[in-house]
């Protein structure tokens, strides 16, 4: 869980520091703008209205599960409860990197961790039903919860939301194009071309920087990183063959 529990510790004056949801705010910054109001409301509720925090924690996780499923075009029933939504979302996310996807022991360990998150979600739902401020009406008074219990639910929700959205986002973010490195170093390219001139093969004329980039990409990266635009040309700037990066 996040270290936000320390942020809720009592200060010398008796006031509490505001609780901040790091995982959820990262999801907001990455495009889930519509959950920002829920995040802010939950952060405030932890200290000001603990019972409401249970309702908001459940709602926030549910919102992110629905976004993940919707963006992945995974069908689900609008009446599905949160545990079922989380299970469906988990089943459609690449939870392990491709290099470890076939390692049975690793998969079992991750499954155990996910079971812990599922248990946390079930606990959030039950706390919401038993202690929530805006849950179904009850004929008897509800147990009064304090900020420390609300913080537990909020931190659990923050961890789950951050994990789900990061896995979802990294799977859908295309890797940067290798060509982008070449295009981003025009001053270096021009210096290489001015210093070494074009390379001719039959009637074809090639840029020296292009040849370096295509044939020795690691050397290109090192020279480009060390390049000083204020130097006079590239000669004398980095003599010899660059050492390979560790």
Secondary structure, DSSP 8 states (H G I E B T S, - for coil): --GGGGGGSB-TTS-B-----HHHHHHHHTT-GGGHHHHHHHHHHHHH-HHHHHHHHHHHHHHHHHHHHHHTT----TT--HHHHHHHHHHTS--S-GGGTT-HHHHHHHHHHHHHHHHHHHHHHHHHHHH-SSSS--SS------HHHHHHHHHHHHHHHHHHHHHHHHHHS----THHHHHT-HHHHHHHHHHH--EEETTEEE-HHHHHHHH-HHHHHHHHHH--TTSSSSTTTS-S------
